[in-house]
Each structure stands twice: as structure tokens, then as C-alpha cells.
Amino acid sequence: KSCVYTENCFVPTSEIIAVEETELNKKQRNTGKWQKMAKPHAFTVYYVKKARNHRWRCSDVTFWCVDEHVCNQWIQGLKELLEMQKSRPKQLLVYINPYGGKRQGKRIYEQKVAPLFSLASISTDVVVTEHANHAKDNLFEVNINKYDGVVCVGGDGMFSEVMHGLIGRMQKDSGIDQNNPKAPLVQCNIRIGIIPAGSTDCICYSTVGISDPVTSALHIIVGDCQPLDVSSIHHNNTFLKYYVSLLGYGFYGDILKDSEKKRWMGPMRYDYSGFKTFLSHHYYEGTISFQPAKHALGSPRDKDRCRTGCYICKRSEQQLAEQQKECGLKHEEDEEWKVIKGKFLAINAVNMSCACPRSPKGLSPAAHLADGSADLILVRKCSRFDFLRYLVRHTNQDDQFDFSFVDVHRVKSFQFTSKLPEDNESNVTDIGKKRFGQFCRDHPVCCCNIANSTWNCDGETLDGSAIEVRVHCQLMKLFARGIEENCKDEAAYSQSSVEQLL
């Protein structure tokens, strides 16, 4: 007869981390009811314990019994159940950025993550990056097929580097030309895990619900899988970059460009640059052309958030596949394009909500992770006060799109062309405007427009006055499960797939 030395609970097999035989010392054997056992035997089950705000922790429960054979049967039976979890990784390639954020990446991995991987019997090959694009270049050289996943320890920049390396490697191996904006890209079946350790961890927060290294490590261990849309950016049939969260021109691009000069300030630089950019109040003229995402079931202004097992993502993927099958080789040029010209304070294209601790809803609360579309948010020129009202709504529950100067569209591709392309800025008049624009940046009480802004591409600057963007449905996969619905009882578990251990 087996007994449990803890409170009763149900644990799904999918959320058991490991099972180990436990050595009982004399002190343990002489406590409570167990002192009556002549020679008790024990094993410990390590499992996921869910706390508030999507936080996961590794908890354990120890079972004691007199019969050694029964004890071994339980251990063997549970281990066989774990072996049946085929989605779990056994070997991982880990990249650590030791310089990102507060330079804590290596310490976070060694102290909080590595012990959990070891407990779960996961083998790892660890690479501590030494320079920019180290991980990206390395992914073109390693034998990627020997790994069940790639883990990046760092911020959004580190994830972007690993993503570019992995997607680039897959296209290279498949003979796909990334410079062709119409080329159908090959999906990446190797999952990426994110251990947050950077200044910004927006992607982790938007796909897990919290930026916590232990929680992310446990999602990797149990083998969660979350498909993710990826957007490609091209200029004149030349590939520039991929992004998965934010592509921002104007306000967010200016913030990033200014903050890059003040990296010595740490995360505080975003607050300083944000305030300075808000006062500058620059607007930019240009033309946006976009294709509505007719296959997508949701709408940017509905309240249907993307959650674990999102039916909108699944159905939208099916709808897109059916449309592409029906059209055959008939592509974007033959479909409807809408054109908008104007003066914009901000142009934001988001593939996910872009939620973060300061903005729990994000830039587009109803954006979906894997529906093959992006939400295109156009903020037209308005007063500083109106723009402030718009920004404040990112932090509360009000509809942030309910303004006459804000337009939002769910799209599958779009193009942007600045009214003042970089190629035409060489004449004397434009040079004068550029210098005047610089003067205005240094004296932010002025309100004017300057030639061009910079794109904020997942937290990295990207110059381009004319770009083409296309969303690739579920191009890659993460070790995540999306954001789970909050339960009334945060400690409750889903239906158990193993017998209650009593």
C-alpha cells in the first residue's frame, strides 16, 4: 500500500517533470506515522505547480511504502508514462547572451535553468555568445538535426538573432531564395525556447504570460508547442529582416533610435527617450498599401484574445490553406489592395499583442499569434494631448482604437513608401530640411515633420523609406502554449491522465 506525505492533488502526466527514487535518512524514518515502518521505501515525483499570473514552479511530492517491489513498480510505471511524452526534448542547443539586459544571462541559466534541465534528463550543448550575430552564424554551421530544440537566454534581440539563424538555415537547406518576397518559405519544425534575461522580453511575455526564467524552463521541459507567425521585410527584392512582434515607424522607431545612443542608462533609457520623443511630436508623410486578411476570422477590435489552443488561429490557418489551394499560383498582385496616404505620428504592424508588464493588454489586445495576419495600426497626425490620450489607453481597459485619428486593419501583407525617399535627399533643399529636423530633435519643443523615421523591428533599428512586408503563417514554433485562461482557483489542475497518487 502506497502513501503520500503531502496534500492530495491531481497532476496530469504532461506536467510531471521527473520521477526519482528517494533515499530516506534516519531522521525522516523516525518522524510521524513512518516510524512504524520497518524499512520504508520512497520515490519523489517532481511536477509543475501553477501559481498566480501564469507563474510556474517545480514542486515535489514524496511517496513512501513498505514493499520495495511496489515502490519500484510505481517508479517504473511513471517513467514509462513520461517516455510516452514524445513532444519532450531530450537534447537542446543553448545560446546565452552574457551582455544583454543586466548582464545576468549566464547566472540565470546556471542557477535557475540548468538544474531543471538536469532533473528532467535533458542534455544540452551550451554556447556563450561573444559578439553580435554569433548565434546566427553558428546556426548555419552546426548539425541542427541532432537537436530537439534551440534555447536562447537573453532578451528580444537574442531571440531575433536565433530566429534569423534558424529560419535562414532552413531556407538555405531547402534551396529557397529569401530575397524573393513572394517565395513560399519552409516552416521550421525545430522549436525555439526563450529564457528571458534581457532589457525587454516582450515576446516571452506575449506567448507565456510572464517573463520568468523558471516558468519558461518548465514550458521547455514539458515540451509545449506554440506555432508563431513570422513577417518578412523586403526592399527592392532584397531581404532585410524578419520580425514576430512589432514593426514600428515614427514614434516607436524614434524612441529606439534615440535610446540606442544611451545604452549606458540601462532599461531607464526607454523612459527617457520615450518622453523626449513624445515632446518632439514628429510626424511623417507616406503611403500605405495593404491587403486585408480575408481568411482571418477575428477582428482587431473584437475582445476575443488569443489564448492556449486558440480556435481562431486554428480556423484561420485552415481558411488560409483553402484559399491558397483554390488560387493556385494566383498571388497578391491579383488580389485587392487598399491605399491610404497621410501624415502619421506612428505606423505599427504587430503579429502579437505586444503585451508587457507596463501594458498588460499590449498594442493590439486581440492580435493572434498564429492566424497568418498582422494588425496594422495607423496613428494620424493629431495634437499632443490626443496622442497622450491614445498612449494612456495602452495601460487601462479602454478601447485604444476608439479615436478618429487611429485606424486599425488586419492584413496579410502591406507596403510603405515615404513621401521623401532617402534616394531624393541629396539636393540642397532636402539637406537643409534634414539639418533643420536634427535641430528640432535637439530642441523638442518644436513640432514639425522631418524626412524619414527609423523602423523599430523587434527592438532593433532598421532604415528603409520603402519596404514590403508579408506575413508567413505559422512559420516557426516556440516551446510555449500561449497564455492560459486565468482559473478562479489558481492551484487547480486540468483533468488528470494518471491515477490519483494516494
N, C-alpha and C positions, 0 to 999 in steps of 0.2 A: 504494500500500500504506500503510495507516494503522498507527500505532504508539502504544502507551500508555506514558507516563512515570510509572508508578506500579505498585503491586502489582495482580495480577489480582483482580477481584471481579465478582459478578453484581449488577445493580441493576434492580429492576422499574421499568417506565415510571411507575407510580403514585407512585414515590418519587424521581423526578427533579424537582428544583426549577426549574432553568433551564439553558439552553444558550446560550453566548455565544462569538463569535469572539474569539480572543486575539491580541493584538499581542505579538510576541516582540522583546525588545531584543537588542542585540549580545552582551551577556554571556551571555544564555540560549542564543543560537545557537551560541556557541563552547564550550559545555560538552558533554563526553562524546561519544557517537556522533552527536549532531545537528550537530557542526561539519562533517561531511562533506556535509551538505545545502547545496546552492547557495542556495536561498531557501525555507526551511521555512514551512509554513502550519500554523496550530493553532486548535483550539477547546477550550473548557473546559466540562465537564459538572458542574453543582452538584447534589448529591444528598444524601439523608438517610442519615446514618451512625448506626446504633444502638449505644449503649453500654450499660453496666450500669444496672440499676434503672430501666428504661424511659426512660432519658435519650436524647434525640435531638440530633444536631448536624449542622450543614451542612458537608459535606466537598466536595472537588472533585478532579477528575482531568483532566489536560490531554493532548490527543491531537495529535501532530504528523505531517505528511506533506508530501511534495514537491509533489504535484499540487494546485493550488488548486481545480480543479473538483471533485475527490474530496472535499476538505475542505468545500466549500460544499454538496455533496450530503448529507454527514453532518449538517451543521448544519440544513439544510432538513428532512431526514427526521426528525430528533429533535424539531424544533419542531412538525412536523405530528403526531407522536405525542402531544406534550403538549397540542396543541389538541383532540385527541380525548378528553381527560380532562374531560368535561362537568361533573363534580361540583366542579371547582375554582372558587373565587370570583375574580371579576375586579374587583369594586367592593365595598368594605366601609365600613360606618359604625362609627366607633370612638369609644367613650366612655372617658375617662380620669378616674379619681378621684385628684386630686393630694393628698388629705388622708389617705387610708387607709393602714393599716399604718405603715411608717416614712417615709411621705410620699415614696416613691421611684417612684410610678407613672409620672409624666411622664418621668423619667430612664430608667426601664426600657424604656418604649415607644420613646423616641427613639434610644437607644443599642443596644438588643438586637433590637427587633422591626421598627421602621420600615425599616432597611436590608434585612432579609429580604423584607419585602413589596415593596420596590422592586426587588430582584433578581428576584422572581417576577412582576414587571409587574402588581402589584395596585394599583389606585387606591384611595385612602382619603379619606374626609371625617372629620376629627377634631374632636371636641367635648370640651373640658376642662370638667368639671362644676364649677359654682360654689357649689351648695347642695344640700341633700338633695332627692331626687326630681327633680333637673334632667333626668337621662337619661329617667326615666319619663315626665315631662310632654312632653319633646321628641319621644319616640316616637309621641305622639298627633298630632303636627303635621307631621312630615317625610313626604316621598313615599317610603314604605318599599319600594315596588315597584322602585325603581331600584337597590336593593342586593341582593347575593347573600348577605349575612350581616351580623350585628351583633357587634362585638367589645367586650368590657368589660375594662378594665385596672384591676384592684383586687382586693378580697377577696370573700368570700361575700356581703357586704352590697351591693356594687356589682352583682354578678351578679343578686341578688334584685331590685334596682331595675330593671335592664334586662329581666329576665324578666317582671315585673309590667307594665311598659310594653308589651312586645311581645304578651303574651297578651291584655292588656286591649284593645289596638288591634285585634287580630284579632277579638275578640268584638264590639267596637263596630261594626266594618265589616260584620260578619255579622248584626247585629241580635240578638245573644244577651244575655240578661239575666244578668249574673254573680251577682246577688242570689238567683237561683233555684238552690238546691243540687242540684236534680235535672236541671238543664238540661245537655244534651249539648254540651260545649264544642268549638269548632272548632280543629282541630290547626294548629299553627304550622309552616309549611314553610320559614320563614326560620331558618337555623341561627344559634346563638349561640356565639361563641368566647370562651374565658376566658384572659386573660393574668394569671397570679397575681402580685399585688403588694399583698396585704393582711396583716392580722394572722393571719387564718385562711383557708386555701384548701382547705377540706375537699372541696368539690365538684370542683375540678380534680384533686385527689389521687385521689379515688374513681373518676374517669372516665378518667384518663390513666395514673395510677400514680406520678406525681411532680408536685411543684409547682415547675415550672421554666419561665420565660418563653420561652426559645428552643424548648424541646420543644413547648410549646403553640402557638407561632407556626408551627412546621413542620407540625403537625397541621392548622392552618387552611389553610396554603398547599396541601397535597396534597389538600384537600377531603374530609377524613374526615367521616363522619356517624354519630352515635350517638343513637338515639331515647332519650327520657327520660320517665319517669312524673312527673306533677305532681299534688300533692294540694291540694284547695281546702278552706278552713276557713270555716264559716258559724256565725252566732249569730242565732237567731230570724229566719230567712230574710233575713239581711243578710250580704253577703260581707265577710270580714275580710282574709284573705291567702291566698297560695299558698306552698307550700314543696316542695322537691325532696330535701332530705337529712334533717334532724332536726326533729321537733316534740317538745319535751321539757317535761314538767311535774314539779315537785318539784325534785329535785337539780340538774338542768341548767338549769332555769328560774331557780332561786335563785342559781346561780353567775353567770348572765348579768346578772340584776338587780343584784347586788352589784358586779360588775365594771364595769358602765356608770358607776358613780359614781367609778371610779378609772381612767378612760381615760388620765390623765396618767402612769400607770405603764407604759403600752405593753403588749406581749403578756404581760409578767410578771403583769399584773392577774388573769389567768385562774388562775394557780397560787395566788396569794394568796386569791382568792375561793373557789377550789375547796377549799383547806384549811379555810377558815373555815366553809364550808357543810357540809363533812364533819363538823366538830366539832359544828355546830348540830344535825344529825341530825333535822331536822323531817320529820314525816310528814303526809299529807293524806288525808282520807276522801272517798270519792266512789264513783260508779257508772260502770262502763264497759260499753257495749253495742256489739257488733261483729258484722259479717257475715264469716264465713270466706271466703277467696278460693278457692272450689272449682275455679275454672278454672286456677289456678296449679299447675304440675307439680312445682315444688320444694317444699322444706320448710325452715323457719328453722334446723333442727338438722342438716340434711344437710351434707356437705362439698363440695357442688357450687358452687363460686364462679362469679360472673358474670365472663365473660371475652369477649374480642373474638369477635364472631359467635355470641354465646350462644344455644344451641339452646333452652334453657328459656324465654328471653324471646320467641323467635320462636313456639314452640309455644303458650305461654301466651296470646300475643296472638291467635293463631288460635282457641284454645279459647274465649276471651272473646267474640270476634266471633260465633262459632257460637251461644254461649249467648244473647247479646243478640238474635240473629236469630230464634232459637226462641221467646224470651219475648215479643218484640214490645214492647208497651207495658207489660208486666208488670215492675215495678221493685222496688226494695229493700223496700218495705213488705210485699210478698207472700213475701219470702224469709226464710230462717232468721236469727234474731238470737240471740246468746248474751249473757248478762248476768253481770257479775262486780262484786260490791260488796266494799269492803275499805278498809284503811289502807295507803297506798302511800308509799314513800320516793321513788320515781321512776316516771313513766309516759312511755315513749319510743316514738314512732312513727317508723320510718326507712324511706325509699324506696330507700336505697342502703346500702352497708356503713358509711358514715361513717368510712372509714379516714383516718388521718393519720399523720405520722411517729412520734408518740408511741404510737399504737395502730394498728399496721400492719394488723390484722385488722378493726378498726372495732367499732362497737356490735353489728352483726349481720353476721358474716362471709359468710353465704350469701344476703344480701339481693341482689335483682336490680334492674338499672337500668330495665328496660323490660318487666316482666311483668304490669303492671296491678295490683300489690299492694303493701302495706306490711307491715313486720314490727312488730307491736305488742308491746312488751316491758314487762311489769308487774313491778316490784320491790316486794314487800310489806314491811311494817314488820318489821325484824329488828334484831339487835344491831349496834353499830358495827363490831365485829370481823368479823361475817359480811358486812356491806356492804363492808368493806375487801377481803375475800377476793374478792368479786364484781368490784370495780373493778380489782384487780390482774390478774385474768384477761383484761382488755382488752389487756394488754401481752404476754401469753405465748400459748402454743399450746393451753392447756387449754380445755375446753368451758365457756364463760362462762354457759351456761344450765343447767348441771348443779347447781342448788341448789333446795331445797324451797321457798324463798321467791321464786323467779323463774319467771314464766310467759311464754311467747312464742307468739304466734299470727300466722299470715299472713292478712291481712284485705284487703278491698277498700273497706270503709268502717267508721267507728266513731263513737260519740258518748260524750262525757264530761260528767257533771254532778257538781259538787262537793256534798258534804253540807251545806256552809254557803255558799249562793249569795251573791253580792255584794249582791243586792237585799234580803237579810234581815239585813244587818249594821248597820242604822241604830239598833236599840234599844240601851239602855244596857248590857245584859249582853254583847252582841256587841262593843260598843265597848271594854268592859273587856278582853275576850279579845284584841282586836286590839292594844291597848296592851301587854298582857302578852306577846303574841307579839313585839312590837317590842323589849321589854325582853330577851326571850330571844335575839333576833338580836344584840343588842349584847353579850350575855354568853353566848357559845356553849357554855359547859359544860352548859347546860340542855338537856334532851331533852324536847320537847313537840310538840304539833301546833298550828298556827295556822289561821286561816280558809282562806286560799287562797294558792296559789303563783302564779307567772307562767309563761307558756309561752315557751320558747325556740324561736322559729320561724326556722330557718336563721340563727341568730346575732342575731336581733332580738327584742326583748321584745314580747309580746302578752298583754294581760289578757283573761281570759274564764273564768268559772266553769262555763259550759255551752256546749259547742261541738259542731259536727257536721263530720266530716272525710270526704272522699270522694277516692279515687284515680282519676285520669284517665290511662288507658293511653296512653303514648307521645304525650303532648300536645305536646311540643316536641322539637327536635333540637339536638345540640351538634356543634361541629367537634371530634370525638374519635372514637375507635374502641373504647372500652372498654380494659380492662387486658389487655395481651397476655401470653400464657404465656411464662415465662422459658425461653429456649433454653439448652442446655448450652454452645453456642458463641454468646456474646452478639453476636459480629460477623457471624453468619450471616444471610443474606438469604433471603426466600421465593423461590419459583421465578420466574425472570426472564421478563419478557414482551418483552424486546428481546434481540437477539443479544449475545453476549459481545463487549465492545469490545476488540479486540486489533489 
